[in-house]
Amino acid sequence: MDSSNLDNQLKVAAKKGDAATVLRLIQNQGVNIDAIYEHGCNALLWAVINNHYHVVLVLVRARANIYLETKTGKTAIYFSVLKKHDEISFLLLSAMPNKKLIELENNDFYKDIVKKFKEKNESRLVSNLDSQNIKGQTMFIASVRSNQIATVALLLDAGADIKIKDIFGHNAIDWGIKLKRVKIIELLLAWAGNTERKDITELLVKSLLISKYKESIMKLLPDDVQKFILTYNSSDTIEINKLSEGVQSLKTSSIPESSLPAITFAYPLNASAVDSQSQPDIPIDTNLLYASNIKRRKKSLSFT
C-alpha cells in the first residue's frame, strides 16, 4: 500500500475518532504522522478540532508535531482552548516544556487554561499515577490486567483514577471483568465501600451484570459477594467483614515495603515505530506511593 493512501487513512481515522486505527497506522512505517491535509492541518489538529481525546493521546505519545500551524497560523493548543476542550488542552500542555508553559501563561488567551493545568497537576506523583501510554492505559489498568493485587491496593490508596478509559474504550473495571480478576473485583468492592465511593460500586455492579462474562465470574465469587451484587441498590453498604478471607487480609499496612519493587510505567511504541521517537519510561517508586499523603485520597485503605 502506498504511503499517500496510508496518510489519507490516518486523516480519516483522526477525524472520526478511531484511535485504534490511528495507532495501527502509526505502527506502520509507511505513514507520515505529520502529513499535511486541507487547511494546513495534520492528523493531530483534526483530532483536536473534533474533540477526539484518545486520538490526540495516541498522536501526542507518538510525538506528532503539537506546534504545527495551519495556513492561518493556528496551533492545536489554540483550537483546544478556543473550543473549551480542557482535557485535550491538559494533554497538549503536558507535552510542552516549562519555557513554553511560561510563554503561554503570559498570553491572555491561554493563561486561564495554563492555571487550571498547573492546579490539576500540583502533585507530580498524582500526575504520574494517571499517565496514559500510547494505548491509553494507566498503571492502574496495567496492574489489573497483570493481576497485581498488592499494586492495585497501593494505587487505590494513592488516589489513582479508576474510571480512565484506554483507546479501546475499556477502564480498569472492564479489564478486571474481561480477564476474570476475581480477587481484584472483591478488592474494588471493599475499597469502594470503605471510601464511600458509591459511584465505583454502582459502576462495577452494573458492568458485571451486563457483561457476557457475568455467569462465569459469579461462580468464582464467594456466596455473600454474589448476593450483594445481585441484590445491590444504591442505598446498600458493603459489609466488609463478610468478604472473603483473602480480601480481608489485604491491607496496605501489612504489605512489607521491601517486597514492593519500583514500578516502571513505559510508553511503548511498536517495534516498527521510529526508534528515535520512543518515549522514556517513567519510574514510579512504590515506597513513595506507600508513604505519601496525597490530597486526592479520602481515607487510608483498610479492610477491617
Secondary structure, DSSP 4 states (H G I P E B T S, - for coil): --HHHHHHHHHHHHHHT-HHHHHHHHTSTT--TT---GGG--HHHHHHHTT-HHHHHHHHHTT--TT---TTS--HHHHHHHTT-HHHHHHHHHTS-HHHHHHHHTSTTTHHHHHHHHHHTSSHHHHHHT---TTS--HHHHHHHTT-HHHHHHHHHHT--TT---TTS--HHHHHHHTT-HHHHHHHHHHHHHTT-HHHHHHHHHHHHTSTTHHHHHHHS-HHHHHHHHT--TT----GGGS-HHHHT--GGGS-GGG-PPEEE--PPPTTS-GGGPPPPEEE-HHHHHH---TT--S-----
